Amino acid sequence: MPANNTIKTYVEGGIYHIYNRGAGGQNIFLDSSDYKMFFKILGSYLSPTIKKVDPYTGIVEDEENDCDVHKRIDLMCLCLMPNHYHLLLRQKNKEAMTEFTRRVFTKYSMYFNFKYERSGTLFQGRYKASYVDNKDYLLFLSAYIHLNPVKAELCKNPEDWEWSSYKNYRDLRKIKWLDPMNLIEIALEGSSKTKINYVGIISDYREHLKDRTNRKSSLFLPRYLTLD
């Protein structure tokens, strides 16, 4: 029977944890420019506006993105690791995730193969995806994703890792195509908090991560997650 992370349940408005690793366990990010390129590719599809240069005047202006993926995908958090990646997103219609992942991973694979003069598959088969069906697990997954580099001993604190979204949650960086409040509002929907206090929630989220790091490692891994 296939693992439940390979069975794609396409739900309108559904939230998904998407992840995969390099074929044969190979690294898919070899230097900082590779990470930056992946971020750039994400932004090219998820940004509501993109910069256009007037060929005659050289003036740079923001124009509406012709690609409408940003209207159908909310990227909630991400973490890029040397040999794998994690994305947590919400799709607003049933086809959005399929289109988004196909575009992003195809473009990055083409970039990587050209840069390193290689051919063939970069990723280990098709991406894995798990449907997130409750708020507690949504919060748990975001913590798991942000703590990946800490667990791998690539950094001491999650805010020290440049290639995740945690800096956005700490308000240490602004990325127009990633808004932490998309996740926070869902996690708090129906709670007793009638007004969302951004600073207070981020503080609570940091405590959540601190608590997660102090738990046994056997509790750290999501119940379905395998990268083998």
LUMZAZA-632201 format. One record per residue (C-alpha): residue in one letter; residue number from 1; x, y, z. Coordinates in steps of 0.25 Angstrom, whole numbers, plus 5000, padded with zeros to 4 digits. Example, Ala and Ser with C-alpha at 12.3 -4.5 7.8 and 13.67 -1.06 7.14 Angstrom:
BEGIN
+------+-----+------+------+------+
! rest !  nr !   xx !   yy !   zz !
+------+-----+------+------+------+
!    A !   1 ! 5049 ! 4982 ! 5031 !
!    S !   2 ! 5055 ! 4996 ! 5029 !
+------+-----+------+------+------+
This chain:
BEGIN
+------+-----+------+------+------+
! rest !  nr !   xx !   yy !   zz !
+------+-----+------+------+------+
!    M !   1 ! 5000 ! 5000 ! 5000 !
!    P !   2 ! 5006 ! 5014 ! 4997 !
!    A !   3 ! 5010 ! 5023 ! 5008 !
!    N !   4 ! 5000 ! 5034 ! 5011 !
!    N !   5 ! 5010 ! 5044 ! 5007 !
!    T !   6 ! 5010 ! 5039 ! 4993 !
!    I !   7 ! 4995 ! 5040 ! 4991 !
!    K !   8 ! 4991 ! 5054 ! 4987 !
!    T !   9 ! 4977 ! 5058 ! 4993 !
!    Y !  10 ! 4975 ! 5071 ! 4985 !
!    V !  11 ! 4965 ! 5079 ! 4994 !
!    E !  12 ! 4961 ! 5093 ! 4991 !
!    G !  13 ! 4967 ! 5102 ! 5002 !
!    G !  14 ! 4975 ! 5090 ! 5007 !
!    I !  15 ! 4988 ! 5092 ! 5014 !
!    Y !  16 ! 5000 ! 5083 ! 5011 !
!    H !  17 ! 5014 ! 5079 ! 5015 !
!    I !  18 ! 5022 ! 5077 ! 5003 !
!    Y !  19 ! 5036 ! 5072 ! 5003 !
!    N !  20 ! 5046 ! 5064 ! 4996 !
!    R !  21 ! 5061 ! 5061 ! 4995 !
!    G !  22 ! 5072 ! 5060 ! 4984 !
!    A !  23 ! 5072 ! 5047 ! 4976 !
!    G !  24 ! 5081 ! 5038 ! 4983 !
!    G !  25 ! 5083 ! 5047 ! 4995 !
!    Q !  26 ! 5091 ! 5057 ! 4987 !
!    N !  27 ! 5091 ! 5071 ! 4991 !
!    I !  28 ! 5082 ! 5080 ! 4983 !
!    F !  29 ! 5088 ! 5093 ! 4988 !
!    L !  30 ! 5103 ! 5094 ! 4987 !
!    D !  31 ! 5105 ! 5109 ! 4990 !
!    S !  32 ! 5098 ! 5121 ! 4994 !
!    S !  33 ! 5095 ! 5125 ! 4980 !
!    D !  34 ! 5087 ! 5112 ! 4979 !
!    Y !  35 ! 5078 ! 5116 ! 4991 !
!    K !  36 ! 5076 ! 5130 ! 4986 !
!    M !  37 ! 5072 ! 5125 ! 4972 !
!    F !  38 ! 5061 ! 5116 ! 4978 !
!    F !  39 ! 5056 ! 5128 ! 4986 !
!    K !  40 ! 5056 ! 5136 ! 4973 !
!    I !  41 ! 5048 ! 5125 ! 4966 !
!    L !  42 ! 5038 ! 5125 ! 4977 !
!    G !  43 ! 5037 ! 5140 ! 4977 !
!    S !  44 ! 5035 ! 5140 ! 4962 !
!    Y !  45 ! 5022 ! 5132 ! 4964 !
!    L !  46 ! 5017 ! 5136 ! 4977 !
!    S !  47 ! 5020 ! 5151 ! 4977 !
!    P !  48 ! 5007 ! 5160 ! 4974 !
!    T !  49 ! 5017 ! 5169 ! 4966 !
!    I !  50 ! 5030 ! 5168 ! 4959 !
!    K !  51 ! 5040 ! 5178 ! 4955 !
!    K !  52 ! 5040 ! 5182 ! 4941 !
!    V !  53 ! 5051 ! 5191 ! 4934 !
!    D !  54 ! 5047 ! 5200 ! 4923 !
!    P !  55 ! 5057 ! 5197 ! 4912 !
!    Y !  56 ! 5057 ! 5212 ! 4907 !
!    T !  57 ! 5058 ! 5219 ! 4920 !
!    G !  58 ! 5064 ! 5209 ! 4929 !
!    I !  59 ! 5054 ! 5212 ! 4940 !
!    V !  60 ! 5050 ! 5200 ! 4949 !
!    E !  61 ! 5035 ! 5200 ! 4953 !
!    D !  62 ! 5027 ! 5189 ! 4960 !
!    E !  63 ! 5016 ! 5183 ! 4951 !
!    E !  64 ! 5005 ! 5173 ! 4953 !
!    N !  65 ! 5011 ! 5159 ! 4952 !
!    D !  66 ! 5005 ! 5153 ! 4939 !
!    C !  67 ! 5006 ! 5139 ! 4946 !
!    D !  68 ! 4993 ! 5137 ! 4955 !
!    V !  69 ! 4999 ! 5126 ! 4964 !
!    H !  70 ! 5001 ! 5136 ! 4975 !
!    K !  71 ! 4986 ! 5138 ! 4975 !
!    R !  72 ! 4984 ! 5123 ! 4977 !
!    I !  73 ! 4995 ! 5119 ! 4987 !
!    D !  74 ! 4999 ! 5124 ! 5001 !
!    L !  75 ! 5013 ! 5120 ! 5005 !
!    M !  76 ! 5013 ! 5119 ! 5020 !
!    C !  77 ! 5027 ! 5114 ! 5023 !
!    L !  78 ! 5039 ! 5108 ! 5017 !
!    C !  79 ! 5053 ! 5102 ! 5020 !
!    L !  80 ! 5063 ! 5099 ! 5009 !
!    M !  81 ! 5074 ! 5089 ! 5014 !
!    P !  82 ! 5086 ! 5084 ! 5006 !
!    N !  83 ! 5080 ! 5072 ! 5001 !
!    H !  84 ! 5065 ! 5074 ! 5003 !
!    Y !  85 ! 5054 ! 5084 ! 5005 !
!    H !  86 ! 5041 ! 5087 ! 5013 !
!    L !  87 ! 5029 ! 5095 ! 5008 !
!    L !  88 ! 5016 ! 5098 ! 5016 !
!    L !  89 ! 5006 ! 5104 ! 5007 !
!    R !  90 ! 4991 ! 5106 ! 5005 !
!    Q !  91 ! 4984 ! 5104 ! 4991 !
!    K !  92 ! 4972 ! 5112 ! 4988 !
!    N !  93 ! 4967 ! 5102 ! 4977 !
!    K !  94 ! 4970 ! 5088 ! 4974 !
!    E !  95 ! 4980 ! 5090 ! 4963 !
!    A !  96 ! 4988 ! 5101 ! 4969 !
!    M !  97 ! 4998 ! 5092 ! 4977 !
!    T !  98 ! 5001 ! 5083 ! 4965 !
!    E !  99 ! 5003 ! 5095 ! 4955 !
!    F ! 100 ! 5012 ! 5102 ! 4966 !
!    T ! 101 ! 5021 ! 5090 ! 4969 !
!    R ! 102 ! 5023 ! 5087 ! 4954 !
!    R ! 103 ! 5027 ! 5101 ! 4950 !
!    V ! 104 ! 5036 ! 5103 ! 4962 !
!    F ! 105 ! 5044 ! 5090 ! 4962 !
!    T ! 106 ! 5045 ! 5089 ! 4947 !
!    K ! 107 ! 5051 ! 5103 ! 4946 !
!    Y ! 108 ! 5061 ! 5100 ! 4958 !
!    S ! 109 ! 5065 ! 5087 ! 4952 !
!    M ! 110 ! 5068 ! 5093 ! 4939 !
!    Y ! 111 ! 5076 ! 5104 ! 4946 !
!    F ! 112 ! 5084 ! 5094 ! 4954 !
!    N ! 113 ! 5087 ! 5084 ! 4942 !
!    F ! 114 ! 5092 ! 5096 ! 4934 !
!    K ! 115 ! 5100 ! 5102 ! 4945 !
!    Y ! 116 ! 5107 ! 5089 ! 4948 !
!    E ! 117 ! 5107 ! 5083 ! 4934 !
!    R ! 118 ! 5099 ! 5071 ! 4938 !
!    S ! 119 ! 5087 ! 5064 ! 4933 !
!    G ! 120 ! 5076 ! 5055 ! 4938 !
!    T ! 121 ! 5067 ! 5056 ! 4950 !
!    L ! 122 ! 5071 ! 5065 ! 4961 !
!    F ! 123 ! 5060 ! 5061 ! 4971 !
!    Q ! 124 ! 5057 ! 5047 ! 4977 !
!    G ! 125 ! 5044 ! 5044 ! 4969 !
!    R ! 126 ! 5032 ! 5053 ! 4971 !
!    Y ! 127 ! 5030 ! 5062 ! 4983 !
!    K ! 128 ! 5024 ! 5056 ! 4995 !
!    A ! 129 ! 5011 ! 5063 ! 5001 !
!    S ! 130 ! 5003 ! 5061 ! 5014 !
!    Y ! 131 ! 4990 ! 5068 ! 5016 !
!    V ! 132 ! 4989 ! 5076 ! 5029 !
!    D ! 133 ! 4976 ! 5074 ! 5035 !
!    N ! 134 ! 4976 ! 5081 ! 5048 !
!    K ! 135 ! 4981 ! 5093 ! 5055 !
!    D ! 136 ! 4990 ! 5087 ! 5065 !
!    Y ! 137 ! 4998 ! 5079 ! 5055 !
!    L ! 138 ! 4999 ! 5091 ! 5046 !
!    L ! 139 ! 5006 ! 5098 ! 5057 !
!    F ! 140 ! 5015 ! 5086 ! 5060 !
!    L ! 141 ! 5019 ! 5085 ! 5046 !
!    S ! 142 ! 5023 ! 5099 ! 5045 !
!    A ! 143 ! 5032 ! 5097 ! 5057 !
!    Y ! 144 ! 5038 ! 5085 ! 5051 !
!    I ! 145 ! 5041 ! 5091 ! 5038 !
!    H ! 146 ! 5048 ! 5103 ! 5045 !
!    L ! 147 ! 5056 ! 5094 ! 5054 !
!    N ! 148 ! 5061 ! 5086 ! 5043 !
!    P ! 149 ! 5075 ! 5093 ! 5042 !
!    V ! 150 ! 5076 ! 5093 ! 5057 !
!    K ! 151 ! 5073 ! 5078 ! 5058 !
!    A ! 152 ! 5084 ! 5076 ! 5047 !
!    E ! 153 ! 5094 ! 5084 ! 5055 !
!    L ! 154 ! 5095 ! 5094 ! 5043 !
!    C ! 155 ! 5092 ! 5106 ! 5053 !
!    K ! 156 ! 5089 ! 5108 ! 5068 !
!    N ! 157 ! 5077 ! 5116 ! 5067 !
!    P ! 158 ! 5066 ! 5115 ! 5056 !
!    E ! 159 ! 5068 ! 5130 ! 5053 !
!    D ! 160 ! 5082 ! 5128 ! 5049 !
!    W ! 161 ! 5078 ! 5120 ! 5037 !
!    E ! 162 ! 5077 ! 5129 ! 5025 !
!    W ! 163 ! 5069 ! 5119 ! 5016 !
!    S ! 164 ! 5056 ! 5117 ! 5024 !
!    S ! 165 ! 5044 ! 5126 ! 5027 !
!    Y ! 166 ! 5047 ! 5127 ! 5042 !
!    K ! 167 ! 5053 ! 5141 ! 5040 !
!    N ! 168 ! 5040 ! 5146 ! 5035 !
!    Y ! 169 ! 5033 ! 5140 ! 5047 !
!    R ! 170 ! 5043 ! 5148 ! 5056 !
!    D ! 171 ! 5041 ! 5161 ! 5047 !
!    L ! 172 ! 5055 ! 5161 ! 5044 !
!    R ! 173 ! 5053 ! 5160 ! 5029 !
!    K ! 174 ! 5042 ! 5164 ! 5020 !
!    I ! 175 ! 5038 ! 5155 ! 5008 !
!    K ! 176 ! 5026 ! 5160 ! 5000 !
!    W ! 177 ! 5022 ! 5146 ! 4996 !
!    L ! 178 ! 5022 ! 5140 ! 5010 !
!    D ! 179 ! 5013 ! 5145 ! 5021 !
!    P ! 180 ! 5014 ! 5138 ! 5035 !
!    M ! 181 ! 5000 ! 5143 ! 5038 !
!    N ! 182 ! 4994 ! 5133 ! 5028 !
!    L ! 183 ! 4998 ! 5122 ! 5037 !
!    I ! 184 ! 4996 ! 5129 ! 5050 !
!    E ! 185 ! 4981 ! 5133 ! 5047 !
!    I ! 186 ! 4978 ! 5119 ! 5043 !
!    A ! 187 ! 4984 ! 5114 ! 5056 !
!    L ! 188 ! 4976 ! 5123 ! 5065 !
!    E ! 189 ! 4963 ! 5123 ! 5057 !
!    G ! 190 ! 4952 ! 5120 ! 5067 !
!    S ! 191 ! 4961 ! 5123 ! 5079 !
!    S ! 192 ! 4957 ! 5132 ! 5091 !
!    K ! 193 ! 4967 ! 5143 ! 5085 !
!    T ! 194 ! 4958 ! 5153 ! 5078 !
!    K ! 195 ! 4969 ! 5162 ! 5074 !
!    I ! 196 ! 4982 ! 5157 ! 5068 !
!    N ! 197 ! 4994 ! 5163 ! 5074 !
!    Y ! 198 ! 5005 ! 5160 ! 5065 !
!    V ! 199 ! 5017 ! 5163 ! 5075 !
!    G ! 200 ! 5010 ! 5154 ! 5085 !
!    I ! 201 ! 5007 ! 5143 ! 5076 !
!    I ! 202 ! 5022 ! 5142 ! 5071 !
!    S ! 203 ! 5027 ! 5142 ! 5085 !
!    D ! 204 ! 5017 ! 5130 ! 5088 !
!    Y ! 205 ! 5022 ! 5123 ! 5075 !
!    R ! 206 ! 5037 ! 5125 ! 5079 !
!    E ! 207 ! 5033 ! 5118 ! 5092 !
!    H ! 208 ! 5027 ! 5107 ! 5085 !
!    L ! 209 ! 5040 ! 5105 ! 5077 !
!    K ! 210 ! 5048 ! 5105 ! 5090 !
!    D ! 211 ! 5038 ! 5095 ! 5096 !
!    R ! 212 ! 5040 ! 5086 ! 5084 !
!    T ! 213 ! 5055 ! 5086 ! 5084 !
!    N ! 214 ! 5054 ! 5081 ! 5099 !
!    R ! 215 ! 5046 ! 5069 ! 5095 !
!    K ! 216 ! 5051 ! 5055 ! 5092 !
!    S ! 217 ! 5056 ! 5054 ! 5078 !
!    S ! 218 ! 5046 ! 5043 ! 5076 !
!    L ! 219 ! 5035 ! 5053 ! 5077 !
!    F ! 220 ! 5041 ! 5062 ! 5067 !
!    L ! 221 ! 5038 ! 5055 ! 5054 !
!    P ! 222 ! 5025 ! 5056 ! 5048 !
!    R ! 223 ! 5017 ! 5043 ! 5048 !
!    Y ! 224 ! 5018 ! 5041 ! 5033 !
!    L ! 225 ! 5031 ! 5047 ! 5030 !
!    T ! 226 ! 5041 ! 5039 ! 5022 !
!    L ! 227 ! 5052 ! 5044 ! 5013 !
!    D ! 228 ! 5057 ! 5031 ! 5009 !
+------+-----+------+------+------+
